[in-house]
Amino acid sequence: MIAKAKLYISLLLILTVLVIGVLGFTMISNDSIIDSLYMTIITMSTVGFGTLHELNPTEKLFTIFLIIVSIGVYGYAVAALTEYLANDNFFQLLKYKKMQQKIQKLKHHTVVCGYGRNGKQAVVKLKKFNMPCVVIERDKEILNELEQNKILYIEGDATGDEALEKAALQNAKSLITALPSDADNLFVVLSARQINQDFTIISRASNESSCKKLMIAGATNIIMPDKIGGEHMASLVVTPDLVEFVDKLKITEEGSTNLEEIAINDLPTEFLNKTILDLDLRKISGCTVIGFKTSQNEYVVNPEATTKLAPNSNLIVLGRPNQIQKLRQVL
C-alpha cells in the first residue's frame, strides 16, 4: 500500500508541476494556453526543442526553476515506480487478475466456500474426479496453500455477494459451503440461491436446529460431519466388515472397486426408453447396475432388468476402475 501511495503522489506532483508551468508561462510571457503547455512540456521533458521566442531574463529564471523542480519530481516518480514494480503485491495482483479471468470462463464448476477441514476434503475429492472447482477463502495463509496447489480461488468473504459473483456462481453446477459457523452457511445459502436458482447447494451444519433453516433457505443437501463421524464409528462396531467393504468403494486406490453415476440423458439416443437389460452393461464393460434414480428423485436399490431408462433418470453402477474406464469409453 505504501508503494502504491507513493506512485499516486508522484503522479500528483507531475500534474502540479505541469499546471505551475502552464500558468507561469501564461502570466510571464503572455502566451496562449497551447503555447504555454508546449513550453512546459519541452522544459519538463528536456527534449531540447527550440523555444517559441527569445526568452527574457524572467522567463529564463522561471525555465531554470521548472527544470530543477521537474528533475526532482522525475527522480521521485522513477523511484516510486521502481518500488511499486519490485513489490510482490504488483505481480500477485497480475496473477490474481489472470486467475479471475479464468474463473469467469468456467462452466458447470463447483464453488467451495471455506477451505477448512471439510472444505479441503471436498476439494481433494473433486480434483480426483477432475471436476473444476473454485474456493472462496479470506485467510492469507490458506490462500498461499491454494496457490501452491494450483487451486483456483477467490480472496474474500463467502457471505458477501461480491465474492460469490466473482466465483461465476451463475455458471456453476453446485456449491459447497463448509464454513464453521451455521449462521454464515445460512447466509451463503440464501445469497447463492438468489444468484442461481437451479444448481445444487450442499451445506455443512453443526446443530440439528440449523438443518431446517438451511433447507428453507434453499440448501439441497445438509451434512453434519460430527453426526456422520459418530455413526461411522458405531457402524465399525456393529457391522465392521460391511463398513470396510463400503470404504473400499472409492477412487483413490488402484485396483479397488468403484461406483459411477450415469445420467440417462448422456447416453446415446438409441438407449432412451429401453431397459437395463437392453443396455447390457455387464457384457460390454463388466459393470453391474446396483441402483436406479427415477426422474421423480426416487431411489431403487438393485433395480429389475426390465426397468426403463427414462429421460432425467440415473443409473448407479459398480465396477473395478478398469471396468468403469471401459464403460466411459463405450458410452
N, C-alpha and C positions, 0 to 999 in steps of 0.2 A: 504493500500500500504506500510506503514512503517513496519508493522509486516511481510509482505512478503519479504521486502528488508532485514530485519534482519535475516530471515531464509536463504536467499541466502548468506548473509555474513558469517553466522555460517558454512554453507557447504563449503564455500571457505576457511575458517580458518582451518577446519578439514583436508581438502585436502592439505593445505600448511604445516601443522604440519606433515602430513604423508610423504610428499616429503622431508622435512627437516630431518626427522628421517631416511629415507632410505639413503639419501646422507651422513648423519652424520655417520651412522654405516658402510657404504661402505668405507668412507675415513679414519675413525679412526681404524676400525678393519680389514680392507681389506677383508670384507666378500663379498660374491656374492650378486646380487640384490635380489634373493629369500630369502637368509638368512637375509639380512638387512631388507626386508619387514616383515619377520617373527618376528624379534626382535622389530621392530617399532610397529607392531600390538599388541604384548603381552605387550609391555610397555605402549602404549596409553590406552589399554583396562584394564590394571592392573588385568589380569586374574590369574596371579601367576604361569604360566608355567615356566619350567626351561630354563635357558639360554643355548646357543649352546656351550659355553666355558667359562672358568673363565675370568671375566672382570678385566681389569687393571684399575688403578685409573682414567685415562682419560675417559674410557668407562663408569665407574660408574658415574662420574660427568655429562657426556652427558645424561645418562639414567635418573638421577635425574632431570636435566633440562627439558627433554622431558616429564617426568611425571607431573611436576609442570605446564608446558605450556598446556598439554593435559587436566588437571583438569580444568584450566581456560577456555579453549575453550569449553569443555563439558558443563560447567556451563552456558556459554553464549548461547550455542546451545539449551540446555533444556529450558532456559528462552524464547528464540525466538520461539521455537516450541510451548510452552505453550501459549504464547501471540497470536500466529497465530491461534491455535485451539480454543482459547477462543474468538477470534474475530468473530463477527456476519457474516462478509463477507465470512468466510470459509463455514459456514453452509448454507448461502444464495447461494453460488456457487454450493454446492452439490445439493440443492433443484432445482436450475435453470437447472443444467445438467440433472437431473431426468425428469424435465418437458420437456426439449428439446427432450429427447428420446421418450417421449410420443407423442410429436408433430410429430416427424418423422414417427411414425406408423399410423398417421391419413390418412384416405381416404375419398374423397368426402366432405371435410370440406370447411368452408368459412374463408377467410383471411380478416380481417378488419384493414385497415391502418388508425390509428388515433383514439383515444378514447375521442374525444371532445363531444360536444352536439349531433351531428348527429351519430357519431360512437357508442356512448353509447346506443342510441335508437336502432340502428341496432343490437347490441349485445343482448340487452334485448329481442327483437323480436325473434332473432334466438334461444335464450335459451328457450323461451316459446314453440317453435316448436321442442325442443330437437334436434336442429341441431348443430353439433360440429363446433366450431369456434376458431380462433387464432387471437389475437390482436397484432399489431406491434406498439409499443409506446416507446418514449425515455424519457418522463417526469418521474422523480423518484417518485413524489407524486402519480401520476396516476398509476404507476406500483404497488405501495403499495395497492392501492384500488383494482386493478385487482387481486392481490394475496389474499386479504381478501375475495373477492367474488368468489374465486376459478375459475378464468377465465384464460385459457392458454394464455400466452403472449410471445412475443419476444422483448427483450430490444434492440432498435436500431433505425436507420433512415430508414423509409419505402422507401425512394427514392434510397437507395443503394441495389444492387443485393444481398449482403450478408444476409441482414435481410429477404428478400423475399425467398431466398433459405432455410434459417433456418425455415421458416414457412411452409416448404414442399409444396411450391406452385405448383410443378409439379404434385402433387396428389390431388390438391384442385378442388372443384366443381365450386367455384366462388370467386371473390374478390370484396370487397367494399372499395374504397378509399375515405375517408371523411376528408382529410386534409384541413386546412383553406385556403391554397394557391392553386389557379388554376394551377400555374406553377408546383408545387410539385405533384399535382394529375396527370398532364400530364406526368410528368417524371415517376411516378409509373405505369401508364397505358402502356407506351412504354416498360418499363423494364419487367413488368408482362407478356405482350403479347409475348415477346421474349422467356420467360421461358415456358409458357403454351399457345399453340395456340388454344385450344379447349374450354376453360372454359369461364364462364360469368364474365364480368367486369362491375361493376356499379360504376360510378364516381360522386362525388359531384362537382358542379360548381357554381361560384358566378356571373359570367358575361356571357351574351349571346354570346359574341365573342369567348369564350373558348369552347363552345359546339361543333362546327365544328372541331376544332383542336383535341378535345378528341375523337371524332368519327373516325377521320383519324388515330389517334394513336392506335385505337383498342378497345375503350370502346363500350360495348354492349348497355348500357343504361346510360343516364346522368340525374341527378336530380339537380334541382335548388331549394333549401329549401325556399329561400325568395319568389320566384315566386309561389311555391305551397302554402305557408302560406298566401300570398295576395289573391290568387284565392279562398282559403278555406274561408277566412273572407268575401269575396264578395258573395260567394255561400250561406253563412249563412243569407245574406240579401235577395238574390234573391229567393232561394229555401231552406228555413230553415228546413222544415220537411224532405225533401229528404236527405239533408246533415246529419241530426240527425240519420236518418234510416241507412244510409251507415256507419256512425260511429259505429253503433251497430254491424256491421258485423266484429267482431274481436274475438280473442280467450281469452281475459283477464277476461271476466265476466262470471261466471257460469249462465247458463240459457239463454245466449244471442245467437243469430243466428251466423252462421259460414260459411265461404267459404272454399272450399277444391279443390285442383287441383289434378286430377287423370291422370297419364300418361297411355295411352292405352297399351304401351309396358309392363307395370307392371300388367296388367290384366291377368287372366287365358287365356290360348291359345284358348279356345273354344269361347271366345268373340271377337277375332280378325276378322275384316271384317264383323262382324254382325252390326246391327243398334242399335241406342239408345233405341228404343222400345224393342228390344230383351234383352237388359241389364236390363231394368225394375227396375231402382234404386228406384223409388217411392214405389214399392211394397216390395222390400227386406230391405229397410232401412228408407224410409220416405223422403229421399233427392230428390231434384229436380235439373235437369241439366239446367243451365241458360246460359252456354256459351260453345263454342267449338273452339279449336285452331287446324287448319289444319297442315299437315306436311310442308306446304309452309309458315307457320307462319302467316296465315290469321285468323282473329278472326270473329266468327259468334255468334251474340247475340241471345239468345232464339232459338237454332237450331231446325230444324224439327226432328220429331221422326224417320224419315227414314234416317237420317244422318248416314253414315257408319263409324264404328270405325276402321279407317285405322291406320297402324303402324306409329309411330312417331308423332301421334296427341295427343291432351289433352282434357279432359273434365273439365269444371268449374262447381262445384256442390254447391248448397246452402242447408243448413240444420242446425238444432239445434245441440249443442255439442254431445248429446247422440245419435242423428241420424248419425252424422259424425263418431262417435266411432263405431257404429254398422256397418256402411259401410266399415270401415277399417277391421273389423273382418271378414266380409263376403268376401271381395275381396282381 
